[in-house]
Amino acid sequence: MARTPSNMLPLGTKAPNFALLDTVSGTTLNLNNLKGDTGTVIMFICNHCPFVIHVNEELVGLANHYLKKGIKCIAISSNDVVNYPQDSPEKMKIHAKNEGYPFPYLYDESQSIAKAYDAACTPDFYVFDSNLELTYRGQLDDSRPGNSIPVTGKDLRHALNCLIDHAENDTIQKPSIGCGIKWKKA
């Protein structure tokens, strides 16, 4: 299991816009229609990554909790489905329904959105404020498959609480660690 860290996009970066296929509804959705009034969490995930599987339950709980506070979550998969067919849009739809995702699960076929966000791994998390300016990027928490640390979402939850409370997040933002995005071969 590869351990790829996230690239840590500079804070204050404006969220790159996108229009991507929502694998559950079959419609194209864009960032401006999906963003939350208070903030937006964009997470790069996929179906088969052990790091994502490890945190799926927390992702659902976190999204449901913060939706009531004006924060919306958006999941994007950018993996090469030719070489990783388990991450195909059809299987993404099944996976989203089985996991009970309360957020759209978008397919970035061209991988251009992952590149625009400088995403490197799954899971990779980005928190944007109401103006779509980056306030947090990095890990969900310190839990990883096999390290016996409980999944709590501590780091991401702290960042979201700071955003809601209009407080400065002065804790160290640690890179996420996960499977590298499965890039298409040129």
Secondary structure per residue as TSV (DSSP state, phi and psi in degrees):
chain	resnum	aa	ss	phi	psi
A	1	M	-	360.0	113.9
A	2	A	-	-68.4	149.6
A	3	R	-	-122.3	88.9
A	4	T	E	-98.7	128.0
A	5	P	E	-84.1	156.5
A	6	S	-	-73.5	162.1
A	7	N	-	-87.7	-11.5
A	8	M	-	61.3	65.0
A	9	L	-	-48.1	141.4
A	10	P	-	-60.8	136.3
A	11	L	T	-59.1	146.2
A	12	G	T	90.8	-12.0
A	13	T	-	-60.0	136.9
A	14	K	B	-77.1	136.4
A	15	A	-	-63.9	123.2
A	16	P	-	-63.2	133.4
A	17	N	-	-72.4	159.4
A	18	F	-	-155.7	159.8
A	19	A	E	-136.2	110.3
A	20	L	E	-131.5	157.7
A	21	L	E	-69.2	124.2
A	22	D	E	-85.0	115.2
A	23	T	T	-68.5	-21.6
A	24	V	T	-81.5	-49.3
A	25	S	T	-86.7	-20.3
A	26	G	-	78.6	11.1
A	27	T	S	-109.5	162.4
A	28	T	E	-90.1	128.5
A	29	L	E	-120.7	150.3
A	30	N	E	-124.2	161.0
A	31	L	H	-57.4	-44.9
A	32	N	H	-62.7	-30.2
A	33	N	H	-83.0	-21.2
A	34	L	H	-96.6	-21.8
A	35	K	-	-61.8	152.5
A	36	G	-	-86.8	158.4
A	37	D	S	-66.1	-36.6
A	38	T	S	-94.8	-39.2
A	39	G	E	-174.4	172.2
A	40	T	E	-140.1	131.8
A	41	V	E	-105.1	122.9
A	42	I	E	-110.4	125.3
A	43	M	E	-127.0	131.9
A	44	F	E	-93.7	118.1
A	45	I	-	-136.5	179.9
A	46	C	-	-156.5	172.9
A	47	N	S	-72.2	-41.3
A	48	H	S	-99.6	-10.7
A	49	C	-	-65.8	126.0
A	50	P	H	-60.6	-29.7
A	51	F	H	-68.8	-38.1
A	52	V	H	-72.8	-45.4
A	53	I	H	-55.3	-39.1
A	54	H	H	-60.6	-30.8
A	55	V	H	-112.3	2.6
A	56	N	H	-52.3	-45.7
A	57	E	H	-61.0	-41.0
A	58	E	H	-67.8	-36.6
A	59	L	H	-59.8	-42.9
A	60	V	H	-65.5	-47.1
A	61	G	H	-62.7	-44.7
A	62	L	H	-62.0	-46.9
A	63	A	H	-61.6	-44.0
A	64	N	H	-64.2	-40.8
A	65	H	H	-64.7	-48.4
A	66	Y	H	-83.2	-16.2
A	67	L	H	-58.5	-38.5
A	68	K	T	-67.7	-14.2
A	69	K	T	-107.4	14.8
A	70	G	T	86.0	14.0
A	71	I	E	-110.8	126.8
A	72	K	E	-108.2	146.0
A	73	C	E	-109.0	145.5
A	74	I	E	-135.4	126.9
A	75	A	E	-106.2	139.9
A	76	I	E	-132.1	134.0
A	77	S	E	-112.8	129.0
A	78	S	-	-117.8	9.1
A	79	N	-	-66.9	150.1
A	80	D	-	-68.6	110.4
A	81	V	T	-84.1	-10.8
A	82	V	T	-67.4	-46.9
A	83	N	T	-90.4	-13.8
A	84	Y	-	-132.7	69.2
A	85	P	G	-62.3	-19.1
A	86	Q	G	-66.0	-12.4
A	87	D	G	-104.9	18.6
A	88	S	S	-66.5	156.5
A	89	P	H	-55.2	-38.0
A	90	E	H	-63.1	-41.4
A	91	K	H	-76.9	-27.7
A	92	M	H	-62.5	-42.8
A	93	K	H	-60.7	-46.8
A	94	I	H	-62.2	-45.3
A	95	H	H	-61.0	-46.2
A	96	A	H	-60.3	-41.3
A	97	K	H	-69.6	-42.6
A	98	N	H	-63.8	-36.8
A	99	E	H	-83.7	-14.2
A	100	G	T	72.9	36.3
A	101	Y	-	-59.2	123.6
A	102	P	S	-91.4	16.8
A	103	F	S	-132.2	157.5
A	104	P	-	-66.0	146.1
A	105	Y	E	-119.1	98.8
A	106	L	E	-95.4	149.6
A	107	Y	E	-109.9	120.5
A	108	D	-	-100.6	76.5
A	109	E	T	-58.6	-41.0
A	110	S	T	-79.6	-13.1
A	111	Q	S	67.4	7.4
A	112	S	H	-68.8	-30.1
A	113	I	H	-74.6	-41.5
A	114	A	H	-58.4	-41.0
A	115	K	H	-67.0	-39.8
A	116	A	H	-63.6	-33.2
A	117	Y	T	-89.4	-2.8
A	118	D	T	57.5	34.8
A	119	A	-	-68.1	145.1
A	120	A	-	-127.1	-28.3
A	121	C	E	-142.8	171.5
A	122	T	E	-123.2	124.6
A	123	P	S	-84.1	151.3
A	124	D	E	-133.7	126.4
A	125	F	E	-117.2	140.4
A	126	Y	E	-136.0	131.6
A	127	V	E	-115.3	126.2
A	128	F	E	-117.8	144.4
A	129	D	E	-79.7	-172.0
A	130	S	T	-64.9	-19.1
A	131	N	T	-95.2	8.6
A	132	L	-	61.5	36.9
A	133	E	B	-104.4	135.4
A	134	L	E	-66.5	125.2
A	135	T	E	-114.7	-17.3
A	136	Y	E	-155.1	144.2
A	137	R	E	-150.6	141.8
A	138	G	E	142.3	-145.9
A	139	Q	-	-86.1	159.0
A	140	L	S	-71.5	-49.5
A	141	D	-	-168.8	-170.1
A	142	D	S	-85.0	-3.8
A	143	S	-	-73.5	138.4
A	144	R	-	-139.3	155.9
A	145	P	T	-53.8	125.5
A	146	G	T	87.6	-3.2
A	147	N	S	-95.7	1.6
A	148	S	-	64.3	11.8
A	149	I	-	-89.7	128.4
A	150	P	-	-63.5	146.7
A	151	V	-	-80.2	117.3
A	152	T	-	-124.6	-18.9
A	153	G	-	72.1	18.0
A	154	K	H	-48.4	-50.7
A	155	D	H	-69.1	-45.6
A	156	L	H	-68.5	-40.8
A	157	R	H	-62.1	-41.1
A	158	H	H	-60.9	-44.6
A	159	A	H	-61.5	-40.3
A	160	L	H	-70.2	-38.9
A	161	N	H	-65.1	-39.1
A	162	C	H	-60.7	-42.9
A	163	L	H	-62.0	-47.0
A	164	I	H	-63.0	-40.8
A	165	D	H	-85.3	1.0
A	166	H	T	55.4	40.4
A	167	A	-	-109.3	150.3
A	168	E	-	-72.4	134.5
A	169	N	-	-92.2	97.3
A	170	D	-	-99.8	11.3
A	171	T	S	-80.0	154.8
A	172	I	-	-66.5	130.2
A	173	Q	-	-93.7	111.9
A	174	K	-	-91.5	141.8
A	175	P	-	-60.8	147.2
A	176	S	-	-70.8	158.0
A	177	I	E	-129.8	134.3
A	178	G	E	-171.5	-164.6
A	179	C	E	-73.9	139.5
A	180	G	E	-63.4	144.4
A	181	I	-	-57.9	138.7
A	182	K	-	-85.8	92.5
A	183	W	-	-75.7	145.5
A	184	K	-	-69.4	145.7
A	185	K	-	-80.4	135.0
A	186	A	-	-69.7	360.0
